[in-house]
């Protein structure tokens, strides 16, 4: 299993001067951590901009700096090289790109001013657009892989369902904190154990990138609701899974405050789509 990756994720010095922020470096670090955790090989793509303009270069758009026949020839040669890598290795899990890049953007690219079109456009950069059939994920999405699974855990059925959700998330390359695994599944606790569990779970919430919450039932579990609210207040993405067909109101599937602070979905397929799992387009043999 491997990913093709924009080379600046591994070597930030390849980027244009002055554009790399500390937050970018953190995303690059978490991307490498995710690959290391799940045994995914990182195969760096060549850097067309560095090869054409040199490593020391000012920021610029495609039209300003790269719209040249010589650069087009270079892209075609690099496309053949990458295609040969994929033919030998098989298809990658995905390409990890870097948004805004004129060459390696995934959903946005600094293309340049042309007529009344804005210089920054939606779509892939000119290099990644050479591989339209290979799924691409922006590094800011790929780096967010630490999931806190908030859910009721008071019955065997609930704990079994939670564990099955965790296994599916892990199969999609997400690192999951499941409170019931840390001992938070017993009604017999002394005060010190309650304090330990609170601190443990709050720390895991703080360290998580995303919260997946299970909110089945006539009313959402109170502990799960607290975890969702805390995560929302910290600015974290909250995805709420409700497989229960009951509704709490004419326009609401669940409590209004929970629904407005989360993306509410009805199946695990929708959870994975909301998470932008890099494995969504994998064939079965690629996931083994």
C-alpha positions as YAML, in Angstrom:
chain: A
units: angstrom
residues:
- id: 1
  name: UNK
  ca: [0.00, 0.00, 0.00]
- id: 2
  name: UNK
  ca: [1.39, 3.39, -0.92]
- id: 3
  name: UNK
  ca: [0.44, 7.00, -1.59]
- id: 4
  name: UNK
  ca: [1.83, 9.34, -4.18]
- id: 5
  name: UNK
  ca: [2.67, 12.56, -2.40]
- id: 6
  name: UNK
  ca: [3.60, 16.09, -3.32]
- id: 7
  name: UNK
  ca: [7.35, 16.21, -2.62]
- id: 8
  name: UNK
  ca: [7.14, 19.36, -0.51]
- id: 9
  name: UNK
  ca: [5.29, 17.39, 2.17]
- id: 10
  name: UNK
  ca: [8.55, 15.54, 2.81]
- id: 11
  name: UNK
  ca: [10.85, 18.39, 1.80]
- id: 12
  name: UNK
  ca: [9.22, 21.78, 2.55]
- id: 13
  name: UNK
  ca: [12.29, 23.56, 1.18]
- id: 14
  name: UNK
  ca: [11.03, 22.75, -2.30]
- id: 15
  name: UNK
  ca: [8.20, 25.26, -1.88]
- id: 16
  name: UNK
  ca: [8.34, 28.82, -3.16]
- id: 17
  name: UNK
  ca: [9.99, 31.27, -0.80]
- id: 18
  name: UNK
  ca: [7.98, 32.63, 2.11]
- id: 19
  name: UNK
  ca: [4.77, 30.61, 1.72]
- id: 20
  name: UNK
  ca: [5.32, 27.88, 4.32]
- id: 21
  name: UNK
  ca: [3.71, 28.55, 7.71]
- id: 22
  name: UNK
  ca: [4.13, 26.59, 10.96]
- id: 23
  name: UNK
  ca: [0.61, 25.21, 10.43]
- id: 24
  name: UNK
  ca: [1.75, 23.80, 7.06]
- id: 25
  name: UNK
  ca: [4.66, 22.03, 8.70]
- id: 26
  name: UNK
  ca: [2.31, 20.54, 11.28]
- id: 27
  name: UNK
  ca: [0.08, 19.18, 8.50]
- id: 28
  name: UNK
  ca: [3.09, 17.68, 6.75]
- id: 29
  name: UNK
  ca: [4.22, 16.05, 10.00]
- id: 30
  name: UNK
  ca: [0.82, 14.51, 10.69]
- id: 31
  name: UNK
  ca: [0.64, 13.21, 7.13]
- id: 32
  name: UNK
  ca: [3.90, 11.34, 7.63]
- id: 33
  name: UNK
  ca: [2.73, 10.12, 11.05]
- id: 34
  name: UNK
  ca: [-0.46, 8.68, 9.54]
- id: 35
  name: UNK
  ca: [1.47, 6.83, 6.88]
- id: 36
  name: UNK
  ca: [3.95, 5.48, 9.41]
- id: 37
  name: UNK
  ca: [1.19, 4.34, 11.77]
- id: 38
  name: UNK
  ca: [-0.61, 2.35, 9.09]
- id: 39
  name: UNK
  ca: [2.43, 1.10, 7.18]
- id: 40
  name: UNK
  ca: [1.75, 3.18, 4.06]
- id: 41
  name: UNK
  ca: [4.77, 3.86, 1.89]
- id: 42
  name: UNK
  ca: [5.15, 7.46, 0.74]
- id: 43
  name: UNK
  ca: [6.29, 7.74, -2.87]
- id: 44
  name: UNK
  ca: [7.09, 11.39, -3.61]
- id: 45
  name: UNK
  ca: [6.07, 12.86, -6.90]
- id: 46
  name: UNK
  ca: [8.65, 14.88, -8.82]
- id: 47
  name: UNK
  ca: [8.38, 18.65, -8.34]
- id: 48
  name: UNK
  ca: [7.81, 20.23, -11.74]
- id: 49
  name: UNK
  ca: [8.21, 23.78, -10.44]
- id: 50
  name: UNK
  ca: [11.59, 23.12, -8.83]
- id: 51
  name: UNK
  ca: [12.82, 21.27, -11.89]
- id: 52
  name: UNK
  ca: [11.77, 24.11, -14.19]
- id: 53
  name: UNK
  ca: [12.43, 27.22, -12.08]
- id: 54
  name: UNK
  ca: [14.98, 25.95, -9.57]
- id: 55
  name: UNK
  ca: [14.58, 25.46, -5.82]
- id: 56
  name: UNK
  ca: [14.96, 29.17, -4.97]
- id: 57
  name: UNK
  ca: [11.95, 30.88, -6.51]
- id: 58
  name: UNK
  ca: [9.35, 33.50, -5.70]
- id: 59
  name: UNK
  ca: [5.65, 32.55, -5.51]
- id: 60
  name: UNK
  ca: [3.76, 32.85, -8.77]
- id: 61
  name: UNK
  ca: [0.82, 31.53, -10.71]
- id: 62
  name: UNK
  ca: [0.90, 29.06, -13.58]
- id: 63
  name: UNK
  ca: [0.24, 31.75, -16.19]
- id: 64
  name: UNK
  ca: [2.93, 34.04, -14.78]
- id: 65
  name: UNK
  ca: [5.76, 31.55, -14.47]
- id: 66
  name: UNK
  ca: [4.97, 28.20, -16.06]
- id: 67
  name: UNK
  ca: [2.84, 28.72, -19.15]
- id: 68
  name: UNK
  ca: [5.64, 27.77, -21.51]
- id: 69
  name: UNK
  ca: [6.03, 25.02, -24.15]
- id: 70
  name: UNK
  ca: [9.15, 23.83, -22.33]
- id: 71
  name: UNK
  ca: [7.18, 23.37, -19.11]
- id: 72
  name: UNK
  ca: [4.44, 21.51, -20.96]
- id: 73
  name: UNK
  ca: [7.10, 19.15, -22.33]
- id: 74
  name: UNK
  ca: [8.44, 18.64, -18.81]
- id: 75
  name: UNK
  ca: [4.96, 17.82, -17.48]
- id: 76
  name: UNK
  ca: [4.45, 15.25, -20.21]
- id: 77
  name: UNK
  ca: [7.76, 13.57, -19.38]
- id: 78
  name: UNK
  ca: [7.00, 13.51, -15.66]
- id: 79
  name: UNK
  ca: [3.53, 12.14, -16.36]
- id: 80
  name: UNK
  ca: [5.10, 9.21, -18.19]
- id: 81
  name: UNK
  ca: [7.49, 8.58, -15.29]
- id: 82
  name: UNK
  ca: [4.69, 8.57, -12.70]
- id: 83
  name: UNK
  ca: [2.49, 6.40, -14.91]
- id: 84
  name: UNK
  ca: [5.34, 3.89, -15.13]
- id: 85
  name: UNK
  ca: [5.60, 3.85, -11.33]
- id: 86
  name: UNK
  ca: [1.89, 3.09, -11.04]
- id: 87
  name: UNK
  ca: [2.06, 0.38, -13.69]
- id: 88
  name: UNK
  ca: [4.80, -1.37, -11.72]
- id: 89
  name: UNK
  ca: [3.35, -0.90, -8.23]
- id: 90
  name: UNK
  ca: [-0.35, -0.91, -8.97]
- id: 91
  name: UNK
  ca: [-2.65, 2.02, -8.19]
- id: 92
  name: UNK
  ca: [-1.93, 4.08, -5.07]
- id: 93
  name: UNK
  ca: [-4.37, 4.66, -2.24]
- id: 94
  name: UNK
  ca: [-4.49, 8.28, -3.39]
- id: 95
  name: UNK
  ca: [-2.39, 11.28, -4.27]
- id: 96
  name: UNK
  ca: [-1.72, 13.62, -1.35]
- id: 97
  name: UNK
  ca: [-1.57, 17.08, -2.86]
- id: 98
  name: UNK
  ca: [-1.22, 20.62, -1.56]
- id: 99
  name: UNK
  ca: [-4.04, 23.03, -2.32]
- id: 100
  name: UNK
  ca: [-3.33, 26.33, -4.07]
- id: 101
  name: UNK
  ca: [-0.21, 24.94, -5.71]
- id: 102
  name: UNK
  ca: [-0.14, 25.74, -9.45]
- id: 103
  name: UNK
  ca: [0.98, 22.15, -10.08]
- id: 104
  name: UNK
  ca: [-0.14, 20.01, -7.11]
- id: 105
  name: UNK
  ca: [-3.38, 21.65, -5.98]
- id: 106
  name: UNK
  ca: [-6.26, 19.25, -5.35]
- id: 107
  name: UNK
  ca: [-9.40, 21.40, -5.16]
- id: 108
  name: UNK
  ca: [-7.85, 24.83, -5.72]
- id: 109
  name: UNK
  ca: [-4.92, 26.19, -7.70]
- id: 110
  name: UNK
  ca: [-3.27, 29.54, -8.39]
- id: 111
  name: UNK
  ca: [-3.72, 29.42, -12.14]
- id: 112
  name: UNK
  ca: [-3.50, 33.14, -12.88]
- id: 113
  name: UNK
  ca: [-5.64, 35.99, -14.15]
- id: 114
  name: UNK
  ca: [-7.35, 35.25, -17.44]
- id: 115
  name: UNK
  ca: [-10.19, 37.45, -18.63]
- id: 116
  name: UNK
  ca: [-12.75, 37.86, -15.85]
- id: 117
  name: UNK
  ca: [-11.77, 34.62, -14.13]
- id: 118
  name: UNK
  ca: [-10.15, 34.89, -10.67]
- id: 119
  name: UNK
  ca: [-6.46, 33.93, -10.42]
- id: 120
  name: UNK
  ca: [-7.27, 31.23, -7.88]
- id: 121
  name: UNK
  ca: [-9.57, 28.61, -9.35]
- id: 122
  name: UNK
  ca: [-11.32, 25.45, -8.28]
- id: 123
  name: UNK
  ca: [-9.83, 22.20, -9.51]
- id: 124
  name: UNK
  ca: [-6.50, 20.43, -9.69]
- id: 125
  name: UNK
  ca: [-3.15, 21.95, -10.45]
- id: 126
  name: UNK
  ca: [-1.68, 21.35, -13.90]
- id: 127
  name: UNK
  ca: [0.39, 18.35, -12.81]
- id: 128
  name: UNK
  ca: [-2.24, 16.53, -10.76]
- id: 129
  name: UNK
  ca: [-4.72, 17.11, -13.55]
- id: 130
  name: UNK
  ca: [-2.62, 14.67, -15.58]
- id: 131
  name: UNK
  ca: [-4.00, 11.88, -13.36]
- id: 132
  name: UNK
  ca: [-7.78, 12.43, -13.28]
- id: 133
  name: UNK
  ca: [-8.58, 8.80, -12.48]
- id: 134
  name: UNK
  ca: [-6.42, 8.71, -9.35]
- id: 135
  name: UNK
  ca: [-8.24, 10.04, -6.26]
- id: 136
  name: UNK
  ca: [-6.50, 13.03, -4.71]
- id: 137
  name: UNK
  ca: [-6.72, 14.36, -1.16]
- id: 138
  name: UNK
  ca: [-5.43, 17.69, 0.07]
- id: 139
  name: UNK
  ca: [-2.77, 17.41, 2.76]
- id: 140
  name: UNK
  ca: [-5.00, 19.36, 5.19]
- id: 141
  name: UNK
  ca: [-7.58, 16.56, 4.93]
- id: 142
  name: UNK
  ca: [-5.15, 13.63, 4.92]
- id: 143
  name: UNK
  ca: [-3.37, 14.96, 8.03]
- id: 144
  name: UNK
  ca: [-6.59, 14.97, 10.08]
- id: 145
  name: UNK
  ca: [-6.86, 11.30, 11.00]
- id: 146
  name: UNK
  ca: [-7.20, 11.15, 14.80]
- id: 147
  name: UNK
  ca: [-10.82, 10.34, 15.63]
- id: 148
  name: UNK
  ca: [-12.57, 10.41, 18.99]
- id: 149
  name: UNK
  ca: [-15.52, 8.01, 18.91]
- id: 150
  name: UNK
  ca: [-18.20, 9.40, 21.24]
- id: 151
  name: UNK
  ca: [-21.02, 6.97, 21.97]
- id: 152
  name: UNK
  ca: [-23.12, 5.39, 24.72]
- id: 153
  name: UNK
  ca: [-21.44, 2.28, 26.11]
- id: 154
  name: UNK
  ca: [-23.87, 0.97, 28.69]
- id: 155
  name: UNK
  ca: [-24.94, -2.31, 27.09]
- id: 156
  name: UNK
  ca: [-23.22, -5.14, 25.27]
- id: 157
  name: UNK
  ca: [-25.09, -4.21, 22.09]
- id: 158
  name: UNK
  ca: [-23.85, -0.61, 22.29]
- id: 159
  name: UNK
  ca: [-20.26, -1.65, 22.98]
- id: 160
  name: UNK
  ca: [-20.29, -4.16, 20.12]
- id: 161
  name: UNK
  ca: [-21.64, -1.57, 17.69]
- id: 162
  name: UNK
  ca: [-19.05, 0.97, 18.86]
- id: 163
  name: UNK
  ca: [-16.28, -1.56, 18.31]
- id: 164
  name: UNK
  ca: [-17.53, -2.35, 14.81]
- id: 165
  name: UNK
  ca: [-17.56, 1.35, 13.93]
- id: 166
  name: UNK
  ca: [-14.02, 1.71, 15.30]
- id: 167
  name: UNK
  ca: [-12.80, -1.23, 13.23]
- id: 168
  name: UNK
  ca: [-14.22, 0.26, 10.05]
- id: 169
  name: UNK
  ca: [-12.63, 3.62, 10.79]
- id: 170
  name: UNK
  ca: [-9.28, 1.95, 11.44]
- id: 171
  name: UNK
  ca: [-9.59, 0.02, 8.17]
- id: 172
  name: UNK
  ca: [-9.91, 3.44, 6.52]
- id: 173
  name: UNK
  ca: [-6.63, 4.59, 8.10]
- id: 174
  name: UNK
  ca: [-8.08, 6.55, 11.03]
- id: 175
  name: UNK
  ca: [-6.57, 6.35, 14.51]
- id: 176
  name: UNK
  ca: [-9.53, 5.90, 16.86]
- id: 177
  name: UNK
  ca: [-9.88, 6.66, 20.56]
- id: 178
  name: UNK
  ca: [-12.66, 4.44, 21.88]
- id: 179
  name: UNK
  ca: [-13.47, 5.33, 25.52]
- id: 180
  name: UNK
  ca: [-14.70, 1.84, 26.40]
- id: 181
  name: UNK
  ca: [-11.19, 0.52, 25.69]
- id: 182
  name: UNK
  ca: [-9.78, 2.78, 28.41]
- id: 183
  name: UNK
  ca: [-12.01, 1.27, 31.05]
- id: 184
  name: UNK
  ca: [-14.95, 3.62, 30.64]
- id: 185
  name: UNK
  ca: [-17.51, 0.82, 30.54]
- id: 186
  name: UNK
  ca: [-18.33, 0.08, 34.14]
- id: 187
  name: UNK
  ca: [-20.98, 1.41, 36.50]
- id: 188
  name: UNK
  ca: [-18.81, 0.65, 39.55]
- id: 189
  name: UNK
  ca: [-16.23, 3.41, 39.92]
- id: 190
  name: UNK
  ca: [-14.79, 5.31, 42.85]
- id: 191
  name: UNK
  ca: [-14.16, 9.05, 42.73]
- id: 192
  name: UNK
  ca: [-10.52, 8.72, 41.73]
- id: 193
  name: UNK
  ca: [-11.39, 6.43, 38.81]
- id: 194
  name: UNK
  ca: [-14.06, 8.90, 37.67]
- id: 195
  name: UNK
  ca: [-11.49, 11.69, 37.72]
- id: 196
  name: UNK
  ca: [-9.00, 9.56, 35.78]
- id: 197
  name: UNK
  ca: [-11.53, 8.72, 33.09]
- id: 198
  name: UNK
  ca: [-12.63, 12.33, 32.76]
- id: 199
  name: UNK
  ca: [-9.06, 13.56, 32.31]
- id: 200
  name: UNK
  ca: [-8.21, 10.69, 29.95]
- id: 201
  name: UNK
  ca: [-11.19, 11.28, 27.68]
- id: 202
  name: UNK
  ca: [-10.88, 15.07, 27.76]
- id: 203
  name: UNK
  ca: [-7.21, 14.77, 26.79]
- id: 204
  name: UNK
  ca: [-8.15, 12.46, 23.92]
- id: 205
  name: UNK
  ca: [-10.78, 14.97, 22.78]
- id: 206
  name: UNK
  ca: [-8.20, 17.75, 22.85]
- id: 207
  name: UNK
  ca: [-5.78, 15.69, 20.79]
- id: 208
  name: UNK
  ca: [-8.32, 14.48, 18.25]
- id: 209
  name: UNK
  ca: [-8.84, 16.07, 14.86]
- id: 210
  name: UNK
  ca: [-12.42, 14.87, 14.36]
- id: 211
  name: UNK
  ca: [-15.23, 13.57, 16.56]
- id: 212
  name: UNK
  ca: [-17.53, 10.84, 15.31]
- id: 213
  name: UNK
  ca: [-20.57, 10.62, 17.60]
- id: 214
  name: UNK
  ca: [-23.24, 7.93, 17.69]
- id: 215
  name: UNK
  ca: [-26.57, 9.54, 18.57]
- id: 216
  name: UNK
  ca: [-29.15, 6.75, 18.20]
- id: 217
  name: UNK
  ca: [-32.01, 6.51, 20.65]
- id: 218
  name: UNK
  ca: [-35.04, 8.58, 21.59]
- id: 219
  name: UNK
  ca: [-32.61, 11.19, 22.90]
- id: 220
  name: UNK
  ca: [-28.85, 11.40, 22.47]
- id: 221
  name: UNK
  ca: [-26.76, 10.06, 25.34]
- id: 222
  name: UNK
  ca: [-25.86, 12.89, 27.71]
- id: 223
  name: UNK
  ca: [-22.14, 12.09, 27.82]
- id: 224
  name: UNK
  ca: [-21.99, 11.93, 24.03]
- id: 225
  name: UNK
  ca: [-23.84, 15.26, 23.82]
- id: 226
  name: UNK
  ca: [-21.29, 16.84, 26.19]
- id: 227
  name: UNK
  ca: [-18.40, 15.52, 24.11]
- id: 228
  name: UNK
  ca: [-19.98, 16.89, 20.94]
- id: 229
  name: UNK
  ca: [-20.51, 20.31, 22.50]
- id: 230
  name: UNK
  ca: [-16.99, 20.44, 23.88]
- id: 231
  name: UNK
  ca: [-15.52, 19.48, 20.51]
- id: 232
  name: UNK
  ca: [-17.65, 22.06, 18.68]
- id: 233
  name: UNK
  ca: [-16.52, 24.78, 21.09]
- id: 234
  name: UNK
  ca: [-12.91, 23.81, 20.36]
- id: 235
  name: UNK
  ca: [-13.52, 24.26, 16.64]
- id: 236
  name: UNK
  ca: [-13.29, 20.57, 15.76]
- id: 237
  name: UNK
  ca: [-15.30, 18.81, 13.07]
- id: 238
  name: UNK
  ca: [-18.17, 16.75, 14.50]
- id: 239
  name: UNK
  ca: [-19.85, 14.00, 12.48]
- id: 240
  name: UNK
  ca: [-22.92, 12.47, 14.12]
- id: 241
  name: UNK
  ca: [-24.14, 9.03, 13.06]
- id: 242
  name: UNK
  ca: [-27.86, 8.40, 13.56]
- id: 243
  name: UNK
  ca: [-29.22, 5.14, 12.21]
- id: 244
  name: UNK
  ca: [-32.42, 5.56, 14.27]
- id: 245
  name: UNK
  ca: [-35.36, 6.47, 12.00]
- id: 246
  name: UNK
  ca: [-37.20, 8.38, 14.74]
- id: 247
  name: UNK
  ca: [-37.26, 12.19, 14.59]
- id: 248
  name: UNK
  ca: [-37.56, 14.69, 17.45]
- id: 249
  name: UNK
  ca: [-39.40, 17.32, 15.44]
- id: 250
  name: UNK
  ca: [-40.88, 18.23, 12.10]
- id: 251
  name: UNK
  ca: [-37.61, 19.74, 10.85]
- id: 252
  name: UNK
  ca: [-35.16, 18.04, 13.21]
- id: 253
  name: UNK
  ca: [-33.75, 14.52, 13.27]
- id: 254
  name: UNK
  ca: [-32.19, 15.09, 16.70]
- id: 255
  name: UNK
  ca: [-31.89, 17.85, 19.28]
- id: 256
  name: UNK
  ca: [-31.56, 21.19, 17.49]
- id: 257
  name: UNK
  ca: [-28.32, 22.19, 19.23]
- id: 258
  name: UNK
  ca: [-26.66, 18.89, 18.32]
- id: 259
  name: UNK
  ca: [-27.90, 19.00, 14.75]
- id: 260
  name: UNK
  ca: [-26.69, 22.56, 14.17]
- id: 261
  name: UNK
  ca: [-23.22, 21.84, 15.57]
- id: 262
  name: UNK
  ca: [-22.57, 18.62, 13.63]
- id: 263
  name: UNK
  ca: [-22.89, 16.94, 10.28]
- id: 264
  name: UNK
  ca: [-25.63, 14.37, 10.88]
- id: 265
  name: UNK
  ca: [-25.47, 11.27, 8.67]
- id: 266
  name: UNK
  ca: [-27.42, 8.03, 8.53]
- id: 267
  name: UNK
  ca: [-24.88, 5.34, 7.64]
- id: 268
  name: UNK
  ca: [-21.22, 4.44, 7.90]
- id: 269
  name: UNK
  ca: [-20.82, 5.04, 4.17]
- id: 270
  name: UNK
  ca: [-21.91, 8.62, 4.81]
- id: 271
  name: UNK
  ca: [-19.52, 8.87, 7.77]
- id: 272
  name: UNK
  ca: [-16.60, 7.83, 5.58]
- id: 273
  name: UNK
  ca: [-17.67, 10.26, 2.87]
- id: 274
  name: UNK
  ca: [-17.89, 13.10, 5.41]
- id: 275
  name: UNK
  ca: [-14.43, 12.15, 6.68]
- id: 276
  name: UNK
  ca: [-13.15, 12.15, 3.08]
- id: 277
  name: UNK
  ca: [-11.57, 8.77, 3.68]
- id: 278
  name: UNK
  ca: [-8.62, 8.23, 1.32]
- id: 279
  name: UNK
  ca: [-9.76, 4.60, 0.92]
- id: 280
  name: UNK
  ca: [-13.19, 5.31, -0.57]
- id: 281
  name: UNK
  ca: [-12.10, 4.41, -4.09]
- id: 282
  name: UNK
  ca: [-9.91, 1.44, -3.21]
- id: 283
  name: UNK
  ca: [-10.52, -1.90, -4.86]
- id: 284
  name: UNK
  ca: [-10.72, -4.81, -2.39]
- id: 285
  name: UNK
  ca: [-7.25, -6.12, -3.24]
- id: 286
  name: UNK
  ca: [-5.71, -2.71, -2.51]
- id: 287
  name: UNK
  ca: [-7.01, -2.61, 1.05]
- id: 288
  name: UNK
  ca: [-5.27, -5.83, 2.05]
...
